[in-house]
Amino acid sequence: MKKFFLSLCCLVYVLVAKSQTHRLLFHTDYGDFKVVLYDYTPKHRDLILHAIQDQVYRDALFNRIISDFVVQGGEHDIDIEKREAADPSHHKPRLAAEFDDRAYHKLGALGAGRDGNPEKASFLNQIYFVVGKKQTNKDLDQLELKKGIKYSKEQRETYLKIGGQPRLDHDFTVFGEIYEGLDVILKISQVKTDKQDYPIQPVHFELSEIKTSHAQ
């Protein structure tokens, strides 16, 4: 059943991947997985591509892991807060949110972390992958009322059959998704953590761009 579920996810995600321009390879302690970046969230797409060129994610860690929620990596909230607090100019660089109905928090979605700023602007060097869980129609109906949004037929079917974290929609920017190796992020989501959601054993990842001619 699990293999069928993962096969269904991969089929859906590969169709999305073929229509986009840029793809990434994540090499982790638990295996590799591939991600497609959405062309309809260009600022976040370009941010992570430039970060790869500048080796921002060199020796990076997945440092906040919550089962059935997210696997977060890059610069941690605490480190960002300390760095910005020590800056005498009190500069807090952020990237403006990019919300698109095609980019939502389904299982395997790639999002940008942020703090509680009212503009919902993203941190520059923090990413997360959605793990989440299957939703019910009641869950989605309640979220529509609470958030003042309307889920499309496709979004509803995805959340019902595959799962995700719809309560994050229109609050955090989604700018890509895993299209191969979803089982790897699911394994990582189950590692043991402490009370602050840090993995007991470090979970490293390296990040590189897959050239289009070699993308699968």
C-alpha positions as CSV (number, residue, x, y, z in Angstrom):
1,M,0.0,0.0,0.0
2,K,2.8,2.4,0.9
3,K,4.6,1.6,-2.4
4,F,1.4,2.3,-4.3
5,F,0.9,5.6,-2.4
6,L,4.5,6.7,-3.2
7,S,4.1,5.7,-6.9
8,L,0.9,7.8,-7.1
9,C,2.7,10.8,-5.6
10,C,5.6,10.4,-8.0
11,L,3.4,10.2,-11.0
12,V,1.6,13.4,-10.1
13,Y,4.7,15.3,-9.2
14,V,6.7,14.2,-12.3
15,L,4.0,15.7,-14.5
16,V,4.5,19.0,-12.7
17,A,8.3,18.8,-13.0
18,K,8.3,18.4,-16.7
19,S,6.6,21.8,-17.2
20,Q,9.2,23.8,-15.1
21,T,12.7,25.0,-15.9
22,H,15.0,24.3,-12.9
23,R,15.6,21.2,-10.8
24,L,17.7,20.6,-7.8
25,L,19.4,17.5,-6.2
26,F,19.4,17.1,-2.5
27,H,22.1,14.7,-1.2
28,T,21.4,13.7,2.4
29,D,22.5,11.2,5.0
30,Y,19.4,9.2,4.2
31,G,19.6,9.2,0.4
32,D,19.0,11.6,-2.5
33,F,15.8,13.3,-3.7
34,K,15.0,15.7,-6.6
35,V,13.1,18.9,-6.5
36,V,11.5,21.1,-9.2
37,L,11.4,24.8,-8.7
38,Y,8.3,26.7,-9.9
39,D,8.7,29.3,-12.6
40,Y,5.7,31.1,-11.2
41,T,7.5,32.0,-8.0
42,P,10.5,33.4,-9.8
43,K,12.0,35.5,-6.9
44,H,12.2,32.5,-4.6
45,R,13.4,30.3,-7.4
46,D,16.3,32.6,-8.2
47,L,17.1,33.2,-4.6
48,I,17.9,29.5,-4.0
49,L,19.7,29.2,-7.4
50,H,22.0,32.1,-6.4
51,A,22.4,30.5,-2.9
52,I,23.7,27.4,-4.6
53,Q,26.2,29.4,-6.6
54,D,27.3,31.2,-3.5
55,Q,27.5,27.9,-1.5
56,V,25.1,29.2,1.1
57,Y,23.9,25.7,1.8
58,R,27.4,24.1,2.1
59,D,27.5,21.7,5.0
60,A,23.8,22.5,5.7
61,L,21.6,20.7,8.2
62,F,18.0,19.8,8.5
63,N,17.8,21.3,12.0
64,R,14.1,21.3,12.8
65,I,12.1,18.2,12.2
66,I,8.5,17.6,13.3
67,S,6.8,14.4,12.3
68,D,3.7,14.9,10.2
69,F,4.5,18.5,9.8
70,V,7.8,19.8,8.2
71,V,11.5,19.1,7.8
72,Q,13.3,22.4,8.0
73,G,16.8,23.2,7.0
74,G,19.3,26.0,6.5
75,E,19.7,28.9,8.9
76,H,17.7,28.3,12.1
77,D,15.3,30.8,13.5
78,I,17.3,31.2,16.6
79,D,20.5,31.9,14.7
80,I,18.7,34.4,12.5
81,E,17.3,36.2,15.5
82,K,20.7,36.4,17.2
83,R,22.5,37.7,14.1
84,E,19.9,40.3,13.4
85,A,19.8,41.4,17.1
86,A,23.6,42.0,17.0
87,D,23.3,44.1,13.8
88,P,23.5,47.8,15.0
89,S,21.5,48.9,11.9
90,H,18.7,46.4,12.9
91,H,18.6,45.4,9.3
92,K,16.3,42.4,8.6
93,P,16.6,41.3,5.0
94,R,13.5,39.4,3.7
95,L,12.1,38.3,0.4
96,A,8.5,39.4,-0.4
97,A,6.0,36.6,-0.4
98,E,4.9,35.0,-3.7
99,F,1.6,33.3,-3.4
100,D,0.2,31.4,-6.3
101,D,-2.8,29.0,-6.3
102,R,-0.6,26.4,-8.1
103,A,1.9,26.5,-5.3
104,Y,0.4,25.0,-2.1
105,H,1.4,22.9,0.9
106,K,0.9,19.4,-0.4
107,L,3.1,16.5,0.7
108,G,6.7,17.1,-0.6
109,A,6.2,20.9,-1.2
110,L,9.3,23.1,-0.8
111,G,8.6,26.3,1.2
112,A,10.5,29.3,2.6
113,G,10.6,29.8,6.3
114,R,9.8,33.2,7.9
115,D,9.2,35.0,11.2
116,G,6.0,36.7,12.2
117,N,6.4,39.8,10.0
118,P,3.0,41.1,8.8
119,E,4.1,41.1,5.1
120,K,4.7,37.3,5.4
121,A,8.1,37.9,3.7
122,S,10.5,35.0,3.7
123,F,13.9,34.4,5.3
124,L,16.7,34.4,2.8
125,N,18.4,31.1,3.8
126,Q,15.8,28.9,5.4
127,I,13.8,26.2,3.6
128,Y,11.4,23.4,4.6
129,F,9.6,20.4,3.1
130,V,6.1,19.6,3.9
131,V,5.3,16.2,5.4
132,G,1.8,16.8,6.7
133,K,-1.0,14.3,6.7
134,K,-4.2,13.5,4.8
135,Q,-7.0,16.0,5.3
136,T,-10.8,15.7,5.4
137,N,-13.4,17.7,3.6
138,K,-14.4,19.1,7.0
139,D,-10.8,20.2,7.6
140,L,-10.6,22.1,4.3
141,D,-14.1,23.6,4.8
142,Q,-13.0,25.0,8.2
143,L,-9.8,26.4,6.8
144,E,-11.6,28.1,3.9
145,L,-13.8,29.9,6.4
146,K,-10.9,30.8,8.7
147,K,-8.5,31.9,6.0
148,G,-10.9,33.4,3.6
149,I,-9.7,31.3,0.7
150,K,-11.2,28.7,-1.7
151,Y,-9.5,25.4,-2.5
152,S,-9.7,24.3,-6.1
153,K,-10.9,20.8,-7.0
154,E,-7.3,19.8,-7.7
155,Q,-6.1,21.1,-4.3
156,R,-8.9,19.3,-2.5
157,E,-8.2,16.0,-4.2
158,T,-4.5,16.3,-3.4
159,Y,-5.0,17.1,0.2
160,L,-7.6,14.3,0.6
161,K,-5.6,11.6,-1.2
162,I,-2.0,12.6,-0.6
163,G,-2.0,15.0,2.3
164,G,0.0,18.1,3.3
165,Q,-0.4,21.2,5.5
166,P,-3.1,23.4,4.0
167,R,-3.2,25.6,7.1
168,L,0.1,27.1,5.9
169,D,-1.3,28.2,2.6
170,H,-1.2,31.9,1.9
171,D,1.0,32.4,5.0
172,F,4.3,30.8,3.8
173,T,5.6,30.8,0.2
174,V,5.8,27.5,-1.6
175,F,8.2,27.6,-4.5
176,G,8.9,24.0,-5.5
177,E,8.2,20.3,-4.8
178,I,9.9,16.9,-4.6
179,Y,9.3,14.9,-7.8
180,E,11.6,12.0,-7.1
181,G,12.7,10.4,-3.8
182,L,9.8,11.4,-1.6
183,D,10.5,8.4,0.6
184,V,13.8,10.0,1.7
185,I,12.1,13.1,3.2
186,L,9.6,10.8,4.9
187,K,12.4,8.8,6.5
188,I,14.0,12.1,7.7
189,S,10.7,13.2,9.1
190,Q,10.8,10.2,11.5
191,V,14.2,10.7,13.0
192,K,14.4,11.2,16.8
193,T,14.5,14.8,18.0
194,D,14.9,16.6,21.3
195,K,12.3,18.9,22.9
196,Q,13.3,21.7,20.6
197,D,12.8,19.5,17.5
198,Y,16.5,19.3,16.8
199,P,17.5,15.9,15.5
200,I,19.5,13.8,18.1
201,Q,21.9,12.9,15.3
202,P,22.7,15.6,12.8
203,V,21.0,15.3,9.4
204,H,23.3,16.8,6.7
205,F,22.3,17.8,3.2
206,E,24.1,19.2,0.1
207,L,22.4,21.0,-2.6
208,S,23.1,21.3,-6.4
209,E,21.3,22.2,-9.5
210,I,20.5,19.5,-12.1
211,K,21.3,20.6,-15.6
212,T,18.3,20.4,-17.8
213,S,19.9,18.0,-20.3
214,H,20.4,15.5,-17.4
215,A,17.2,16.0,-15.5
216,Q,14.8,13.1,-15.2
